């Protein structure tokens, strides 16, 4: 166990209020994982894993959101996807790659369940429900990555910001995000001034309120009306593979 991580242990419960993947497992499958699950805090800015490293754990966020980022040699970064209570961080462990070129950083503080790599691999190799769900989730994640690349290439900063806000909100239980404009710009791979102008237009239209690093969505229907088709593509794929 890493000395830098403070563990707050609690009995995992199969509940939709927690991670959706864990909650959807059959009782017997979940029971095999339960003794190995650790409930851990995921503070803002925590690097869950670094690019090129072999993760020793996977994380099932419950209230946190983790960004998968690609880092350039210049130090610049761009977000590939976001993972929240809908998924798992560390797909390289069960996809056979062991390492990944991306970096995983907590973009919205919260918590999640941590599972040691060996326990995940043993359950995955059984070929049961967990394997089936993780492979389906990987398809959803790949769809999100592909759509992010399309969006960043062909759509405006305003549309990218709307997409990012909606994807984040879908993985939270509130309408508020704690996030600076500089951090959003780093996630989107655009200039901070572009995010400032886009956020200003959304605020002027009564869609959001932005104060001291806190973004509150005031009118979600208006936000959805302004977003490009990329958001719905990702949402439809998630709903298709993981119906409510």
C-alpha angles and dihedrals in degrees: 000000000000113000090218093064119079110211120213105190122208134154110271113237129199098238135137085232087071130048112329095217092054092043092054095054118107112257094252094051092047091049091059091054098040098083090053097048118103122192106223136178116247107200123196112280096016111147104225090189137350129232112272094015125119105238115227092202143027121224129219104197118214105176101358129084120217123200122213106216134188114215124209125210088252090062093251118132140196130196118247099183145333126239123199137147088324097070156000135278116223107044090161088077094066099027092065099247096103091194133045135202091228130086123225116216131172107247097175118033121238137101143278146174119277121207124190114242096241093055092050093049093049092052093042091052090056086075093224137124096309093055091048093050095044092052091048090049090050089058090053090049093049089051090053092049093049093048091048090056091050092046094049090051102044111022135072126258088249091058093044091052091050091050092049093049093049094047089051094047091052088062097047135069094222139055093238130091125191102215137130120227089240091058092047089052090052090050093050095039093235136117117281090234089060092054091046091054093045092048089048092055092049091049093048089052091053094246098118141008117220121195130158097335095320121114117195119189107222100176117025095179089058090048091052090048090057099045124097123244091266093084094054092047090058093042094049092050091051092048091047095053097034108032115192 
